[in-house]
Amino acid sequence: MEATTFQASSLLSPAHRNSTSAAAPRGISFCGLHKHVVTVKTPFAKVSCAQRTQKYDKTISYSSWRVMASANTENGTPPSFDYDVIIIGAGVGGHGAALHAVEKGLKTAIIEGDVVGGTCVNRGCVPSKALLAVSGRMRELQDSNHLKALGIKVTEAGYERQAVADHANNLALRIRGNLTNSMNALGVDVLTGVGTLVGPQTVKYGKIGYPDKIVSAQYIIIATGSVPFVPPGIEVDGKTVFTSDHALKLEWVPDWIAIVGSGYIGLEFSDVYTALGSEVTFIEALDTLMPGFDPEITKLAQRVLINPRKIDYHTGVLAKKITPAKEGRPVQIELIDTKTKEPKETLEVFDDSDLFLFRVLDHES
């Protein structure tokens, strides 16, 4: 970094200069917006310099800028921190915050207890869109009439389940690596471990089985993202009753899947699994499918994404209790009326190849 020293009064308008220069002990340093260290001979007090063009040397000039420095006046000593900013969570939100902080010249660290990229890159947007790309290609190959009109002959469209799963996983790995490399290149310290606030401006982090470490920062950003939410009464075993996290791994393609909730994430999974050969049943607590959508979009989605496919649905019912298949017993889904809370029916799945999917609410919200 280059360093520049100048009188603070040269930065201020005459009115601001007259109102601040009288109480002026000296000696505070801060970083300007273009990552040049600036030493200002001003008090240990807040100074704001704004909207002024000032040329500092022959090659560098700033215009229309705002900088601010502040320090603790207690005992005349400014506070000391390990970082200017610590971000807890290295998902796309934390990553964006880290890049912005570095752009503003702040010493930055980011703490991640799992993998960089968070839900979106590893268990959400990225792998789901990769699977949707596969389902789209499958539907094109299955549209024999359209292909015939183009003069294309396809005897049978097929897929390799593991190769499809690897496609989604490899895309997530590539984007995860790009996020990590971009932070390393800009000088962001990536700290591995679960971050915990233990005091004002202080964070503890570390891995299980290893000693914890303590770091401090003037500012702390919490960007911890989301985890699957499973309501009471639903037992997840990861095999016959599972969340969207499990579903994206595509470890198997069952003959039938029930999806609790018919929002956009539920629709995405129905698109993927019906293209790969599964039948789908939606279980929706409200009176219509896709209740959060604009009515016109709902009509279009029903016509294009629901009606032509092997999808049925139950609306106005809650899945009060879901029990995984075990010890020879089938998966059981107990449905009750949303309004009256009276029992409606119980769905049972006897075939071992049929699985139930519980779609996660909080990833969508």
C-alpha positions as CSV (number, residue, x, y, z in Angstrom):
1,M,0.0,0.0,0.0
2,E,1.1,3.6,-0.6
3,A,1.0,6.0,2.3
4,T,0.0,9.7,2.1
5,T,0.3,12.3,4.9
6,F,-1.5,15.6,4.8
7,Q,-3.4,18.0,7.0
8,A,-7.0,17.0,7.6
9,S,-8.1,20.6,7.2
10,S,-7.1,20.5,3.5
11,L,-9.8,18.0,2.9
12,L,-12.7,19.9,4.4
13,S,-15.0,22.7,3.2
14,P,-14.3,26.1,4.9
15,A,-17.4,25.7,7.1
16,H,-16.5,22.2,8.2
17,R,-12.8,23.2,8.7
18,N,-13.8,26.1,11.0
19,S,-16.1,23.9,13.1
20,T,-13.6,21.1,13.6
21,S,-10.0,22.4,13.5
22,A,-10.1,24.0,16.9
23,A,-10.1,20.7,18.9
24,A,-7.3,19.0,17.0
25,P,-4.8,16.7,18.7
26,R,-2.9,14.7,16.1
27,G,-2.1,11.3,14.8
28,I,-4.7,8.9,13.3
29,S,-4.4,6.6,10.3
30,F,-7.0,5.0,8.2
31,C,-7.5,3.5,4.8
32,G,-9.1,5.4,1.9
33,L,-11.5,3.8,-0.6
34,H,-8.8,3.0,-3.0
35,K,-6.7,1.0,-0.5
36,H,-4.1,3.7,0.1
37,V,-3.1,4.2,3.8
38,V,-3.8,7.8,4.7
39,T,-2.4,9.4,7.8
40,V,-4.4,12.4,9.0
41,K,-3.2,14.7,11.7
42,T,-6.5,15.1,13.5
43,P,-7.8,14.2,17.0
44,F,-8.9,10.8,18.2
45,A,-12.4,11.7,17.2
46,K,-14.7,11.1,14.3
47,V,-13.8,12.9,11.2
48,S,-15.9,12.8,8.0
49,C,-14.5,14.1,4.7
50,A,-16.8,14.2,1.8
51,Q,-17.5,15.4,-1.8
52,R,-14.2,17.1,-2.5
53,T,-11.6,16.7,-5.3
54,Q,-8.1,16.7,-4.0
55,K,-4.9,15.6,-5.9
56,Y,-2.3,14.0,-3.6
57,D,0.5,13.3,-6.0
58,K,1.3,13.3,-9.7
59,T,-0.5,10.0,-10.4
60,I,-3.4,9.6,-7.9
61,S,-6.5,11.6,-7.6
62,Y,-9.8,11.0,-5.9
63,S,-13.1,12.7,-6.6
64,S,-16.6,12.5,-5.0
65,W,-15.4,10.3,-2.2
66,R,-16.2,9.8,1.5
67,V,-13.9,8.5,4.2
68,M,-14.4,8.2,7.9
69,A,-12.2,7.3,10.8
70,S,-13.2,6.9,14.4
71,A,-11.3,5.8,17.5
72,N,-11.8,5.3,21.2
73,T,-10.9,8.3,23.3
74,E,-10.6,6.3,26.5
75,N,-7.1,6.9,27.9
76,G,-6.3,8.5,24.5
77,T,-5.6,5.0,23.0
78,P,-7.4,3.6,20.0
79,P,-8.8,0.0,20.3
80,S,-6.8,-2.9,18.9
81,F,-8.4,-5.7,16.8
82,D,-7.2,-8.6,14.8
83,Y,-9.4,-7.6,11.9
84,D,-11.6,-4.7,10.8
85,V,-14.4,-7.1,9.8
86,I,-15.1,-10.8,10.7
87,I,-17.8,-12.6,8.7
88,I,-19.4,-15.7,10.2
89,G,-20.5,-17.9,7.3
90,A,-18.9,-18.3,3.8
91,G,-22.0,-18.7,1.7
92,V,-22.7,-16.4,-1.2
93,G,-23.9,-13.7,1.2
94,G,-20.7,-13.9,3.4
95,H,-18.6,-14.1,0.2
96,G,-20.1,-10.9,-1.2
97,A,-19.7,-9.1,2.1
98,A,-16.0,-10.1,2.2
99,L,-15.3,-8.8,-1.3
100,H,-17.1,-5.5,-0.5
101,A,-15.1,-5.1,2.8
102,V,-11.8,-5.7,1.0
103,E,-12.8,-3.2,-1.7
104,K,-13.2,-0.7,1.0
105,G,-9.7,-1.4,2.3
106,L,-10.7,-3.3,5.4
107,K,-8.7,-6.2,6.8
108,T,-11.2,-9.1,6.6
109,A,-11.6,-12.7,7.8
110,I,-14.4,-15.1,7.1
111,I,-15.3,-18.1,9.3
112,E,-16.8,-21.3,7.8
113,G,-17.7,-24.4,9.8
114,D,-18.7,-26.5,6.8
115,V,-17.7,-25.8,3.2
116,V,-17.4,-22.5,1.3
117,G,-20.5,-21.7,-0.7
118,G,-23.1,-22.6,1.9
119,T,-26.6,-23.7,1.0
120,C,-26.8,-22.1,-2.4
121,V,-23.7,-23.6,-3.9
122,N,-23.6,-26.9,-2.2
123,R,-27.2,-27.9,-1.4
124,G,-29.5,-25.5,-3.2
125,C,-29.4,-23.2,-6.2
126,V,-26.4,-24.7,-8.0
127,P,-27.0,-28.5,-7.8
128,S,-30.7,-28.1,-8.3
129,K,-30.2,-26.1,-11.5
130,A,-27.7,-28.6,-12.7
131,L,-30.3,-31.4,-12.2
132,L,-33.0,-29.2,-13.9
133,A,-30.7,-28.9,-17.0
134,V,-30.6,-32.7,-17.2
135,S,-34.3,-33.0,-16.8
136,G,-34.8,-30.5,-19.6
137,R,-32.6,-32.5,-22.0
138,M,-34.4,-35.7,-21.0
139,R,-37.8,-34.1,-21.9
140,E,-36.4,-33.0,-25.3
141,L,-35.2,-36.5,-26.1
142,Q,-38.6,-37.9,-24.9
143,D,-40.6,-35.7,-27.2
144,S,-40.6,-38.0,-30.1
145,N,-43.1,-36.1,-32.2
146,H,-41.0,-32.9,-32.0
147,L,-37.9,-34.8,-32.9
148,K,-39.6,-36.6,-35.8
149,A,-40.7,-33.2,-37.2
150,L,-37.0,-32.2,-37.1
151,G,-36.0,-35.4,-38.9
152,I,-34.3,-36.8,-35.7
153,K,-34.7,-40.4,-34.7
154,V,-34.1,-41.4,-31.0
155,T,-34.9,-45.0,-30.1
156,E,-34.9,-44.5,-26.4
157,A,-33.8,-41.7,-24.0
158,G,-31.8,-43.0,-21.0
159,Y,-29.5,-41.8,-18.3
160,E,-26.9,-43.0,-15.8
161,R,-28.0,-41.9,-12.4
162,Q,-24.5,-41.7,-10.9
163,A,-23.2,-39.6,-13.9
164,V,-26.1,-37.2,-13.4
165,A,-25.4,-36.9,-9.7
166,D,-21.7,-36.3,-10.5
167,H,-22.6,-33.6,-12.9
168,A,-24.4,-31.6,-10.2
169,N,-21.7,-32.3,-7.6
170,N,-18.8,-31.3,-9.9
171,L,-20.5,-28.0,-10.8
172,A,-20.9,-27.2,-7.1
173,L,-17.2,-28.2,-6.5
174,R,-16.0,-25.9,-9.3
175,I,-18.0,-22.9,-8.1
176,R,-16.9,-23.6,-4.5
177,G,-13.3,-23.5,-5.6
178,N,-13.8,-20.3,-7.5
179,L,-15.3,-18.6,-4.4
180,T,-12.4,-19.8,-2.2
181,N,-9.8,-18.7,-4.8
182,S,-11.3,-15.2,-5.2
183,M,-11.1,-14.6,-1.4
184,N,-7.6,-15.9,-1.1
185,A,-6.4,-13.8,-4.0
186,L,-7.8,-10.6,-2.4
187,G,-6.2,-11.4,1.0
188,V,-9.3,-12.5,2.9
189,D,-8.3,-14.9,5.7
190,V,-10.5,-18.0,5.5
191,L,-10.8,-19.5,9.0
192,T,-12.1,-23.0,9.3
193,G,-14.4,-23.9,12.2
194,V,-17.8,-23.1,13.8
195,G,-17.9,-19.4,14.8
196,T,-19.4,-18.4,18.1
197,L,-19.8,-14.9,19.5
198,V,-18.2,-15.0,23.0
199,G,-18.2,-11.2,23.8
200,P,-18.3,-7.8,22.3
201,Q,-16.4,-7.8,19.0
202,T,-15.0,-11.2,19.8
203,V,-15.5,-14.6,18.1
204,K,-14.4,-18.1,19.0
205,Y,-14.0,-20.7,16.2
206,G,-12.5,-24.2,15.9
207,K,-13.1,-27.8,14.9
208,I,-14.4,-30.5,17.1
209,G,-11.4,-32.2,18.8
210,Y,-9.1,-29.2,18.3
211,P,-8.4,-26.2,20.6
212,D,-10.6,-23.2,19.9
213,K,-9.1,-19.9,18.7
214,I,-10.2,-16.4,19.6
215,V,-10.2,-13.5,17.1
216,S,-11.6,-9.9,17.4
217,A,-12.9,-7.3,15.0
218,Q,-14.4,-3.9,15.1
219,Y,-17.3,-5.2,13.0
220,I,-18.9,-8.7,12.9
221,I,-21.3,-9.8,10.2
222,I,-23.5,-12.9,10.8
223,A,-24.2,-14.7,7.5
224,T,-24.9,-18.2,8.7
225,G,-27.6,-19.1,6.1
226,S,-30.2,-21.8,6.6
227,V,-30.5,-25.5,7.5
228,P,-33.3,-27.9,6.8
229,F,-36.4,-27.4,9.1
230,V,-38.3,-30.5,10.0
231,P,-41.6,-29.9,11.8
232,P,-42.7,-32.0,14.8
233,G,-44.1,-35.4,13.9
234,I,-41.9,-36.0,10.9
235,E,-39.1,-38.5,11.4
236,V,-36.2,-38.2,8.8
237,D,-34.0,-41.3,8.2
238,G,-32.3,-40.1,5.1
239,K,-33.4,-43.1,3.1
240,T,-37.2,-43.4,3.0
241,V,-38.0,-40.0,4.5
242,F,-35.5,-37.3,3.5
243,T,-34.9,-33.6,3.0
244,S,-34.0,-31.7,-0.1
245,D,-30.3,-32.0,1.0
246,H,-30.6,-35.7,0.5
247,A,-32.7,-35.4,-2.6
248,L,-30.0,-33.4,-4.4
249,K,-27.5,-36.1,-4.0
250,L,-29.6,-38.3,-6.3
251,E,-28.4,-41.5,-4.6
252,W,-31.5,-43.3,-6.0
253,V,-34.5,-42.6,-8.2
254,P,-37.6,-44.1,-6.6
255,D,-40.7,-45.1,-8.4
256,W,-42.9,-42.7,-6.4
257,I,-42.2,-39.6,-4.3
258,A,-44.5,-37.5,-2.1
259,I,-43.4,-33.9,-1.8
260,V,-44.6,-31.9,1.2
261,G,-45.2,-28.3,-0.1
262,S,-45.8,-27.1,-3.6
263,G,-43.7,-24.0,-3.8
264,Y,-40.9,-23.4,-6.3
265,I,-38.5,-25.9,-4.7
266,G,-41.2,-28.6,-4.7
267,L,-41.8,-27.9,-8.3
268,E,-38.1,-28.1,-9.1
269,F,-37.9,-31.6,-7.5
270,S,-41.1,-32.7,-9.3
271,D,-39.6,-31.6,-12.6
272,V,-36.3,-33.5,-12.0
273,Y,-37.8,-36.7,-10.7
274,T,-40.7,-37.0,-13.2
275,A,-38.2,-36.5,-16.0
276,L,-36.1,-39.4,-14.6
277,G,-39.2,-41.7,-14.3
278,S,-40.7,-41.1,-10.9
279,E,-44.3,-40.5,-10.1
280,V,-45.0,-37.5,-7.7
281,T,-47.7,-36.7,-5.2
282,F,-47.8,-33.2,-3.7
283,I,-49.1,-32.6,-0.2
284,E,-50.1,-29.0,0.2
285,A,-51.6,-27.5,3.4
286,L,-53.4,-24.7,1.7
287,D,-56.4,-25.0,-0.7
288,T,-54.5,-24.6,-3.9
289,L,-51.1,-25.7,-5.3
290,M,-48.4,-23.0,-5.5
291,P,-50.3,-20.7,-3.1
292,G,-47.5,-18.2,-2.9
293,F,-47.4,-17.6,-6.7
294,D,-49.1,-14.9,-8.7
295,P,-52.5,-16.4,-9.8
296,E,-51.6,-16.1,-13.5
297,I,-48.3,-17.8,-13.0
298,T,-50.0,-20.6,-11.0
299,K,-52.4,-21.3,-13.9
300,L,-49.5,-21.4,-16.3
301,A,-47.4,-23.7,-14.1
302,Q,-50.4,-26.0,-13.5
303,R,-50.9,-26.3,-17.2
304,V,-47.3,-26.8,-18.2
305,L,-45.5,-28.3,-15.2
306,I,-48.3,-30.4,-13.4
307,N,-51.1,-31.5,-15.7
308,P,-49.0,-33.2,-18.5
309,R,-46.9,-35.2,-16.0
310,K,-47.3,-38.1,-13.7
311,I,-48.3,-35.8,-10.7
312,D,-51.2,-35.9,-8.4
313,Y,-51.8,-33.9,-5.3
314,H,-53.7,-33.5,-2.0
315,T,-54.6,-29.9,-1.0
316,G,-55.9,-28.5,2.2
317,V,-54.2,-31.2,4.3
318,L,-51.3,-31.3,6.7
319,A,-48.8,-34.2,7.1
320,K,-49.3,-34.5,10.8
321,K,-47.0,-37.6,11.2
322,I,-44.6,-39.3,8.8
323,T,-42.9,-42.5,9.9
324,P,-40.0,-44.0,7.9
325,A,-40.1,-47.6,6.6
326,K,-38.4,-50.0,9.1
327,E,-38.6,-53.6,10.4
328,G,-40.8,-54.6,7.4
329,R,-43.3,-51.8,8.0
330,P,-44.2,-49.3,5.2
331,V,-43.7,-45.6,5.2
332,Q,-46.8,-44.0,6.7
333,I,-48.0,-40.5,6.0
334,E,-50.9,-39.4,8.3
335,L,-52.9,-36.5,6.7
336,I,-55.3,-34.3,8.6
337,D,-57.6,-31.5,7.5
338,T,-55.7,-28.1,7.7
339,K,-58.8,-26.3,9.1
340,T,-60.6,-28.8,11.2
341,K,-57.5,-30.9,12.2
342,E,-59.6,-34.0,11.7
343,P,-57.9,-37.1,10.2
344,K,-58.3,-37.4,6.4
345,E,-56.4,-40.4,5.3
346,T,-53.1,-42.3,5.7
347,L,-50.8,-43.0,2.8
348,E,-48.8,-46.2,3.0
349,V,-45.9,-47.2,0.8
350,F,-45.1,-51.0,0.7
351,D,-42.7,-51.2,-2.2
352,D,-39.1,-50.8,-1.1
353,S,-38.3,-48.9,-4.2
354,D,-40.8,-46.2,-3.3
355,L,-39.6,-43.4,-1.2
356,F,-41.0,-40.4,0.5
357,L,-39.4,-36.9,0.2
358,F,-40.0,-34.2,2.7
359,R,-39.2,-30.9,1.0
360,V,-37.5,-28.3,3.2
361,L,-39.4,-25.1,3.9
362,D,-36.6,-22.8,5.1
363,H,-34.4,-23.1,2.0
364,E,-37.3,-21.7,0.0
365,S,-38.3,-18.9,2.4
